[in-house]
Amino acid sequence: TSLGRLPPDSGVKALQAWRGHAGEELDGEEMKCALSLVCDAPIEGLPLAIANAGTFMKKAHIGCEEYQQLLKSRKAALQALVLDMDKLLYYFHISNLRESLAQRHVSQPSDLHKLTVQDVDSIAQEQKDRHLLNMAIHFVMNTDHVHLTWQLNIDTVKEMDKDAMELLLYASLMGNRNIPACVLQSLVFGGRPVYRYNLSVSILKAHALVDVFESNEGYGFSLHHLVQSTVRERLMCQPHQLSHKLSGLSHSFLCRLPDS
């Protein structure tokens, strides 16, 4: 067994535990589907991906087959970007680089891996463009990454609770450990009752996106670095929203500085 990956039988047991069905026997077809889910891409026996899948299935009240269909649908949408240069560049807000890429014989997303660091530097007009172009290259080369399982959970939260999604977006721009509630609570909820903040955090926790902690300073939460990078990638593709979020965070921290 590869380091960090669960063997098929252990993977299925872990999936069942995360679904809330620990110890339940699966019939032939269900077992076949569960084995396929935990062994095939993008999960491939990774404990974190299995946890994401099981958590999602539990919250959505769906089985392995339905979850696989959702994964395929999401993957197909992402792969459509990998096959169409114009769609890819539009998605990453770098359509302005189309001509410069074509001059270097990069006409398809699959050609992006040929670019050197020097190529990226010379093509990009701004630091922002350079960062987004590197993200596009990384995206094309990692279509089957475990990030796909996070994407489903994040998409569900976005549809379920816009405030929870806002919390996640702001949190992705901070250190991923021990994020104090006081900072994000005022940013997202203002003067609204505390229970709204608690509800949004509980939704994030239920979808395996954050861990809640309590300290002498009060409540807060932490998020896995893969969740952080996945959410941050979304923000990087929306420069105006990114600028707004960074400005809000800066203002929030400045307001908490002691008077000199």
C-alpha positions as CSV (number, residue, x, y, z in Angstrom):
1,T,0.0,0.0,0.0
2,S,1.3,3.5,-0.9
3,L,2.2,5.7,2.1
4,G,-0.9,7.7,3.3
5,R,-3.4,5.7,1.3
6,L,-5.9,3.2,2.7
7,P,-6.3,-0.3,1.3
8,P,-9.7,-0.9,-0.3
9,D,-11.4,-2.7,2.6
10,S,-10.2,-0.1,5.1
11,G,-11.2,2.7,2.8
12,V,-14.8,1.4,2.6
13,K,-15.0,1.0,6.4
14,A,-13.7,4.6,6.8
15,L,-16.3,5.8,4.2
16,Q,-19.1,4.0,6.0
17,A,-18.0,5.5,9.3
18,W,-18.0,9.1,7.9
19,R,-21.4,8.4,6.4
20,G,-22.7,7.4,9.9
21,H,-23.1,3.8,8.9
22,A,-20.2,2.2,10.8
23,G,-20.5,-1.5,11.0
24,E,-23.4,-1.8,8.5
25,E,-22.9,-4.5,5.8
26,L,-23.1,-3.6,2.2
27,D,-24.6,-5.9,-0.4
28,G,-22.8,-6.9,-3.6
29,E,-23.7,-3.9,-5.8
30,E,-23.3,-1.4,-2.9
31,M,-19.9,-2.9,-2.1
32,K,-18.8,-2.8,-5.7
33,C,-19.8,0.9,-6.0
34,A,-18.1,1.8,-2.6
35,L,-14.9,0.1,-3.7
36,S,-14.9,1.9,-7.0
37,L,-15.5,5.3,-5.2
38,V,-12.7,4.9,-2.7
39,C,-10.1,3.3,-5.1
40,D,-10.6,5.4,-8.3
41,A,-9.6,8.9,-9.0
42,P,-9.9,11.5,-7.5
43,I,-10.1,9.7,-4.1
44,E,-7.7,6.9,-4.7
45,G,-7.6,5.7,-1.0
46,L,-6.7,9.1,0.4
47,P,-8.1,9.4,4.0
48,L,-8.9,13.1,3.6
49,A,-10.8,12.6,0.4
50,I,-12.7,9.7,1.9
51,A,-13.7,11.9,4.8
52,N,-14.9,14.6,2.4
53,A,-16.9,12.1,0.5
54,G,-18.5,10.5,3.5
55,T,-19.3,13.8,5.1
56,F,-20.9,15.1,1.9
57,M,-22.9,11.9,1.5
58,K,-24.2,12.0,5.0
59,K,-25.3,15.7,4.8
60,A,-26.9,15.2,1.3
61,H,-28.5,11.8,2.2
62,I,-27.1,10.2,-0.9
63,G,-25.3,6.9,-1.7
64,C,-22.0,6.1,-3.4
65,E,-23.5,6.0,-6.9
66,E,-25.1,9.5,-6.6
67,Y,-21.9,10.9,-5.2
68,Q,-19.9,9.4,-8.1
69,Q,-22.3,11.1,-10.5
70,L,-21.8,14.4,-8.8
71,L,-18.0,14.0,-9.0
72,K,-18.2,13.1,-12.7
73,S,-20.4,16.1,-13.4
74,R,-18.1,18.5,-11.5
75,K,-15.0,17.0,-13.1
76,A,-16.5,17.3,-16.6
77,A,-17.2,21.0,-16.0
78,L,-13.6,21.5,-14.9
79,Q,-12.2,19.4,-17.7
80,A,-14.1,21.5,-20.2
81,L,-11.7,24.3,-19.2
82,V,-8.7,22.1,-19.8
83,L,-9.9,21.5,-23.4
84,D,-10.7,25.0,-24.4
85,M,-8.0,27.8,-24.2
86,D,-10.5,30.7,-24.4
87,K,-12.7,29.3,-21.6
88,L,-9.6,28.6,-19.4
89,L,-8.2,32.1,-19.9
90,Y,-11.6,33.7,-19.3
91,Y,-12.1,31.6,-16.1
92,F,-8.7,32.8,-14.7
93,H,-9.3,36.4,-15.9
94,I,-6.3,36.4,-18.2
95,S,-7.8,36.6,-21.6
96,N,-5.6,39.6,-22.3
97,L,-2.6,37.2,-22.4
98,R,-4.1,35.2,-25.3
99,E,-1.9,36.8,-28.0
100,S,1.3,36.7,-26.0
101,L,0.7,32.9,-25.4
102,A,0.0,32.3,-29.1
103,Q,3.2,34.0,-30.0
104,R,5.0,31.3,-28.0
105,H,3.0,28.5,-29.7
106,V,0.8,28.0,-26.7
107,S,-2.6,27.6,-28.3
108,Q,-4.1,24.8,-26.2
109,P,-4.2,24.4,-22.4
110,S,-2.1,21.2,-22.8
111,D,0.7,23.4,-24.1
112,L,0.9,25.5,-20.9
113,H,3.3,23.0,-19.2
114,K,6.0,24.0,-21.8
115,L,6.3,27.5,-20.4
116,T,9.3,28.2,-18.3
117,V,9.4,30.6,-15.3
118,Q,11.1,33.1,-17.6
119,D,8.3,32.7,-20.2
120,V,5.6,33.4,-17.5
121,D,7.5,36.5,-16.4
122,S,7.8,37.9,-19.9
123,I,4.2,37.1,-20.9
124,A,2.6,38.5,-17.7
125,Q,2.0,42.3,-17.8
126,E,1.4,42.6,-14.0
127,Q,2.1,40.6,-10.9
128,K,-1.6,39.7,-10.8
129,D,-1.4,38.3,-14.3
130,R,1.7,36.3,-13.4
131,H,0.0,34.7,-10.4
132,L,-3.2,33.9,-12.3
133,L,-1.2,32.4,-15.2
134,N,0.7,30.1,-12.8
135,M,-2.6,29.1,-11.3
136,A,-4.0,28.2,-14.7
137,I,-0.9,26.1,-15.4
138,H,-1.2,24.3,-12.0
139,F,-4.9,23.8,-12.7
140,V,-4.3,22.1,-16.1
141,M,-1.7,19.8,-14.6
142,N,-3.8,18.7,-11.6
143,T,-7.3,18.0,-12.9
144,D,-7.7,14.8,-10.9
145,H,-6.4,16.3,-7.6
146,V,-8.2,15.6,-4.4
147,H,-9.3,19.3,-4.4
148,L,-12.2,18.0,-6.4
149,T,-13.8,16.5,-3.3
150,W,-13.4,19.8,-1.5
151,Q,-15.1,21.6,-4.4
152,L,-18.3,19.6,-3.9
153,N,-18.5,20.4,-0.2
154,I,-17.7,24.1,-0.9
155,D,-20.3,24.3,-3.6
156,T,-23.0,22.9,-1.3
157,V,-22.1,25.4,1.4
158,K,-22.3,28.3,-1.1
159,E,-25.8,27.3,-2.0
160,M,-26.9,26.6,1.5
161,D,-25.6,29.7,3.4
162,K,-24.0,32.7,1.8
163,D,-22.7,33.9,5.2
164,A,-20.9,30.6,5.7
165,M,-19.2,31.0,2.3
166,E,-18.2,34.6,3.2
167,L,-16.6,33.3,6.4
168,L,-14.7,30.7,4.4
169,L,-13.5,33.3,1.8
170,Y,-12.2,35.7,4.5
171,A,-10.6,32.8,6.5
172,S,-8.7,31.6,3.4
173,L,-6.7,34.9,3.4
174,M,-5.6,34.4,7.0
175,G,-3.4,31.8,8.6
176,N,-5.3,28.5,8.6
177,R,-4.9,27.7,12.3
178,N,-6.7,29.3,15.3
179,I,-8.7,32.0,13.4
180,P,-10.4,34.2,16.1
181,A,-14.1,34.5,15.8
182,C,-14.1,38.2,16.8
183,V,-12.4,39.2,13.5
184,L,-14.6,37.4,11.0
185,Q,-17.8,37.7,13.0
186,S,-17.8,41.5,12.8
187,L,-16.7,41.5,9.1
188,V,-19.5,39.1,7.9
189,F,-22.3,39.6,10.4
190,G,-21.8,43.1,11.8
191,G,-24.4,43.7,14.5
192,R,-26.5,40.6,13.8
193,P,-27.1,38.1,16.6
194,V,-24.2,35.8,17.5
195,Y,-26.4,32.7,16.8
196,R,-26.1,33.5,13.0
197,Y,-22.4,33.3,13.2
198,N,-22.6,30.0,15.2
199,L,-25.0,28.6,12.6
200,S,-22.7,29.4,9.7
201,V,-19.7,27.9,11.5
202,S,-21.7,24.8,12.3
203,I,-22.6,24.4,8.6
204,L,-18.9,24.7,7.7
205,K,-18.0,22.1,10.4
206,A,-20.8,19.7,9.2
207,H,-19.3,19.8,5.7
208,A,-15.7,19.0,7.1
209,L,-14.4,22.4,6.1
210,V,-13.4,23.8,9.5
211,D,-12.6,22.6,13.0
212,V,-13.9,24.6,15.9
213,F,-11.8,25.4,19.0
214,E,-12.2,27.2,22.3
215,S,-9.4,29.2,24.0
216,N,-8.9,31.9,26.6
217,E,-9.6,34.4,23.9
218,G,-12.9,32.8,23.0
219,Y,-14.1,30.7,20.1
220,G,-12.6,30.4,16.7
221,F,-11.9,27.8,14.0
222,S,-9.2,26.3,11.9
223,L,-9.3,25.0,8.4
224,H,-7.2,22.4,6.5
225,H,-4.5,23.9,4.3
226,L,-6.1,22.1,1.3
227,V,-9.4,23.8,2.0
228,Q,-7.6,27.1,2.4
229,S,-5.8,26.7,-1.0
230,T,-8.9,25.6,-2.8
231,V,-11.0,28.5,-1.5
232,R,-8.1,30.9,-2.1
233,E,-7.8,29.8,-5.7
234,R,-11.5,30.8,-6.2
235,L,-10.8,34.2,-4.8
236,M,-7.6,34.7,-7.0
237,C,-9.8,34.2,-10.0
238,Q,-12.0,37.1,-8.9
239,P,-9.6,40.1,-8.5
240,H,-12.2,42.6,-7.5
241,Q,-13.7,40.4,-4.8
242,L,-10.1,39.5,-3.6
243,S,-9.3,43.2,-3.2
244,H,-12.6,43.8,-1.3
245,K,-11.8,41.0,1.1
246,L,-8.3,42.1,1.7
247,S,-9.4,45.7,2.3
248,G,-12.1,44.4,4.8
249,L,-9.5,42.3,6.7
250,S,-7.0,45.2,6.9
251,H,-9.7,47.6,8.2
252,S,-10.8,45.0,10.8
253,F,-7.3,44.5,12.2
254,L,-6.6,48.3,12.2
255,C,-9.7,48.9,14.2
256,R,-8.4,46.5,16.9
257,L,-5.0,48.1,17.3
258,P,-4.7,49.9,20.7
259,D,-4.7,53.7,20.6
260,S,-1.2,55.1,20.7
